[in-house]
């Protein structure tokens, strides 16, 4: 860099970077921040009944009513969840129905007009993230995620701290932790398909105790910032006996 003008320009850029660039935490500050985040996550786990209770939930059944705003339709909703990575969701609307099945690394979807078929891309990832939402407290207790603070937010008039989670699969999710009760009031998932960025989120409210833990009885779903559905849960059952075959594509449950 022999030209004097180029050298001056370079020095200005360096100065701007160190004056206006991102703040760099010292090792001590990083340790303090890590401890702070750990303390908040511990409070989250305790709010849901504690580590032993959370890890003791191996399967879940939920039943309720759903309103699909985009479809302008209403109906019933049933969800079957089982570790490891098994999920089945059945929605019966007035004019149609849909079945979504996640079984490990494969996903399937069927409706009143289409047979159950394997799906890929956004339709598959939406099931994966739905499973991760349901399993998030367990995974936080197990230390599955790398966690960093993403600031604060107001949600429904209440203050929430936002944390960004990353796991070994490359999943990126933001969780919103209510500052007063340490419950997760929102989860937002982010992934890309080609050049398109896709954002899916769910807001949780009307929390009630079920079998030593806490569950939301109202769930509002968004896609790309648009409200697409709201589900009101009428019943949760913890640890029901659900056969693995129930999540196989060959098993067609009568709707």
VMD Tcl script that draws the C-alpha trace (Angstrom):
set ca {
  {0.00 0.00 0.00}
  {2.49 2.61 -1.26}
  {0.09 5.29 -2.45}
  {-0.34 7.90 0.36}
  {-4.07 8.38 -0.32}
  {-4.71 4.64 -0.11}
  {-2.74 4.46 3.14}
  {-4.76 7.30 4.68}
  {-8.04 5.65 3.58}
  {-6.95 2.34 5.12}
  {-6.10 4.01 8.45}
  {-9.49 5.73 8.51}
  {-11.25 2.39 7.99}
  {-9.24 0.77 10.79}
  {-10.07 3.61 13.16}
  {-13.75 3.45 12.28}
  {-13.82 -0.31 12.92}
  {-12.35 -0.04 16.41}
  {-14.36 3.05 17.35}
  {-17.75 2.09 15.88}
  {-17.38 -1.68 15.43}
  {-19.00 -4.39 17.56}
  {-18.10 -4.40 21.24}
  {-15.68 -7.16 22.14}
  {-16.20 -8.80 25.53}
  {-13.23 -9.63 27.70}
  {-12.78 -13.16 29.02}
  {-14.14 -12.03 32.39}
  {-17.18 -10.35 30.81}
  {-17.84 -13.45 28.69}
  {-17.76 -15.65 31.81}
  {-20.18 -13.33 33.61}
  {-22.56 -13.32 30.62}
  {-22.39 -17.12 30.33}
  {-23.23 -17.43 34.02}
  {-26.13 -14.99 33.63}
  {-27.61 -16.94 30.71}
  {-27.17 -20.23 32.56}
  {-29.00 -18.80 35.57}
  {-31.94 -17.67 33.41}
  {-32.17 -21.03 31.61}
  {-32.13 -22.80 35.00}
  {-35.10 -20.63 36.04}
  {-36.89 -21.57 32.80}
  {-36.43 -25.29 33.51}
  {-37.62 -24.81 37.10}
  {-40.70 -22.93 35.86}
  {-41.70 -26.03 33.89}
  {-41.38 -28.32 36.91}
  {-37.64 -28.91 37.12}
  {-35.18 -31.11 35.26}
  {-36.45 -34.42 36.64}
  {-40.05 -33.69 35.65}
  {-39.10 -32.39 32.20}
  {-36.86 -35.35 31.39}
  {-39.56 -37.74 32.65}
  {-41.99 -36.73 29.88}
  {-41.34 -39.18 27.03}
  {-44.57 -38.86 25.08}
  {-47.47 -36.47 24.84}
  {-51.01 -36.33 23.50}
  {-52.92 -33.09 23.03}
  {-56.44 -32.45 21.75}
  {-58.22 -29.20 21.05}
  {-59.81 -26.89 18.51}
  {-58.07 -24.99 15.73}
  {-58.98 -21.94 13.70}
  {-57.11 -21.60 10.39}
  {-57.24 -17.95 9.39}
  {-55.80 -18.41 5.90}
  {-58.24 -21.23 5.12}
  {-61.11 -19.44 6.86}
  {-62.02 -22.73 8.45}
  {-62.26 -24.30 11.89}
  {-61.97 -27.81 13.23}
  {-60.43 -30.22 15.70}
  {-56.75 -30.75 16.41}
  {-54.90 -33.81 17.72}
  {-51.17 -34.11 18.38}
  {-49.07 -37.16 19.21}
  {-45.46 -36.62 20.32}
  {-42.80 -39.17 21.22}
  {-39.06 -39.14 21.63}
  {-36.95 -39.63 19.63}
  {-38.24 -37.27 16.91}
  {-41.69 -38.69 16.33}
  {-44.65 -36.41 15.73}
  {-48.12 -36.85 14.29}
  {-50.62 -34.00 13.86}
  {-54.18 -34.49 12.62}
  {-56.46 -31.55 11.85}
  {-60.08 -32.08 10.82}
  {-61.59 -28.93 9.38}
  {-65.21 -28.49 8.28}
  {-64.24 -28.69 4.61}
  {-60.99 -30.69 4.69}
  {-58.52 -32.60 6.82}
  {-54.75 -32.98 7.02}
  {-52.27 -35.45 8.51}
  {-48.61 -34.61 9.12}
  {-46.15 -37.24 10.32}
  {-42.50 -36.84 11.35}
  {-40.55 -40.06 11.89}
  {-36.87 -39.42 12.51}
  {-35.38 -37.79 9.44}
  {-38.41 -38.33 7.21}
  {-41.69 -36.47 7.01}
  {-45.05 -37.27 5.43}
  {-48.17 -35.30 4.69}
  {-51.63 -36.19 3.45}
  {-55.02 -34.52 3.10}
  {-58.55 -35.14 1.91}
  {-57.44 -34.72 -1.70}
  {-53.89 -36.12 -1.51}
  {-52.63 -39.46 -0.17}
  {-49.94 -39.59 2.52}
  {-46.65 -38.84 0.73}
  {-43.10 -37.98 1.74}
  {-42.34 -34.26 1.82}
  {-39.15 -32.25 1.61}
  {-37.97 -28.66 1.96}
  {-40.11 -26.19 3.95}
  {-42.95 -28.70 4.52}
  {-40.48 -31.11 6.11}
  {-38.57 -28.46 8.08}
  {-41.81 -27.08 9.51}
  {-42.43 -30.50 11.12}
  {-38.86 -30.68 12.45}
  {-39.20 -27.28 14.08}
  {-42.62 -28.17 15.47}
  {-41.00 -31.17 17.16}
  {-38.15 -28.98 18.44}
  {-40.66 -26.50 19.87}
  {-42.35 -29.29 21.82}
  {-39.03 -30.72 22.99}
  {-37.26 -27.44 23.72}
  {-37.37 -27.54 27.53}
  {-35.97 -31.07 27.54}
  {-33.19 -30.04 25.15}
  {-32.36 -26.98 27.25}
  {-32.07 -29.22 30.30}
  {-29.77 -31.54 28.34}
  {-27.55 -28.70 27.14}
  {-28.24 -29.40 23.46}
  {-28.09 -25.76 22.37}
  {-25.47 -23.07 22.13}
  {-27.18 -20.02 23.59}
  {-26.53 -16.30 23.24}
  {-28.50 -13.26 24.28}
  {-30.40 -11.41 21.52}
  {-31.65 -8.51 23.64}
  {-35.09 -7.73 24.98}
  {-38.56 -7.49 23.48}
  {-42.11 -6.57 24.44}
  {-44.68 -9.27 23.81}
  {-48.30 -8.66 24.69}
  {-47.23 -5.73 26.84}
  {-44.86 -7.89 28.91}
  {-41.08 -7.73 28.91}
  {-39.24 -10.76 27.56}
  {-35.57 -11.55 27.09}
  {-34.69 -13.11 23.75}
  {-32.11 -15.86 23.30}
  {-30.85 -17.35 20.06}
  {-30.35 -21.13 20.10}
  {-28.17 -23.18 17.74}
  {-27.86 -26.96 17.73}
  {-25.61 -29.46 15.93}
  {-28.12 -29.76 13.08}
  {-27.74 -26.09 12.29}
  {-31.18 -25.20 13.58}
  {-31.61 -21.55 14.54}
  {-34.38 -20.58 16.94}
  {-35.16 -17.56 19.08}
  {-36.92 -18.09 22.39}
  {-38.69 -15.30 24.26}
  {-38.54 -15.77 28.04}
  {-41.07 -13.85 30.12}
  {-39.15 -11.71 32.62}
  {-41.71 -12.28 35.40}
  {-42.46 -16.01 35.31}
  {-39.55 -17.43 33.23}
  {-41.95 -19.21 30.85}
  {-41.24 -19.34 27.12}
  {-43.92 -17.19 25.52}
  {-42.66 -17.35 21.92}
  {-40.42 -19.47 19.74}
  {-39.30 -18.30 16.30}
  {-37.53 -20.62 13.84}
  {-35.44 -19.49 10.89}
  {-34.26 -21.51 7.90}
  {-33.54 -21.03 4.21}
  {-34.76 -22.83 1.11}
  {-32.65 -21.83 -1.87}
  {-32.47 -18.04 -1.78}
  {-35.62 -17.74 0.29}
  {-35.57 -17.13 4.04}
  {-38.47 -18.69 5.92}
  {-39.61 -17.62 9.39}
  {-42.04 -19.67 11.46}
  {-43.09 -18.71 14.95}
  {-45.52 -19.66 17.69}
  {-46.75 -17.64 20.64}
  {-47.85 -19.40 23.84}
  {-50.31 -18.25 26.47}
  {-52.90 -19.46 28.98}
  {-50.40 -21.65 30.85}
  {-51.70 -24.29 33.23}
  {-50.18 -27.07 35.31}
  {-50.39 -30.61 33.95}
  {-48.83 -33.53 35.83}
  {-46.16 -31.49 37.58}
  {-45.18 -29.46 34.53}
  {-46.69 -26.43 32.77}
  {-48.20 -26.28 29.28}
  {-49.72 -23.53 27.12}
  {-53.40 -23.99 26.33}
  {-53.46 -21.32 23.60}
  {-50.97 -21.46 20.72}
  {-50.91 -18.89 17.93}
  {-48.89 -19.71 14.81}
  {-47.29 -17.31 12.34}
  {-45.53 -17.76 9.00}
  {-43.57 -14.86 7.55}
  {-45.14 -12.59 10.16}
  {-48.71 -13.48 9.16}
  {-51.05 -15.05 11.71}
  {-52.10 -18.35 10.15}
  {-53.78 -20.34 12.94}
  {-54.70 -20.46 16.59}
  {-55.14 -23.65 18.59}
  {-56.91 -23.90 21.93}
  {-55.94 -27.09 23.73}
  {-58.66 -28.81 25.73}
  {-56.64 -31.72 27.06}
  {-53.03 -32.85 27.53}
  {-52.09 -36.43 28.41}
  {-48.53 -37.12 29.59}
  {-46.65 -40.31 28.75}
  {-49.42 -42.17 26.90}
  {-48.42 -45.48 25.37}
  {-48.00 -44.69 21.66}
  {-46.66 -47.41 19.39}
  {-43.80 -46.50 17.02}
  {-45.90 -47.94 14.20}
  {-48.33 -45.05 14.66}
  {-45.67 -42.79 13.11}
  {-44.94 -45.07 10.16}
  {-46.26 -43.95 6.74}
  {-47.86 -47.36 6.22}
  {-50.12 -46.75 9.21}
  {-53.18 -44.83 8.03}
  {-55.24 -43.66 10.94}
  {-58.95 -43.41 10.20}
  {-60.08 -39.80 10.19}
}
mol new
graphics top color blue
foreach p $ca { graphics top sphere $p radius 0.5 }
foreach p [lrange $ca 0 end-1] q [lrange $ca 1 end] { graphics top cylinder $p $q radius 0.2 }
display resetview
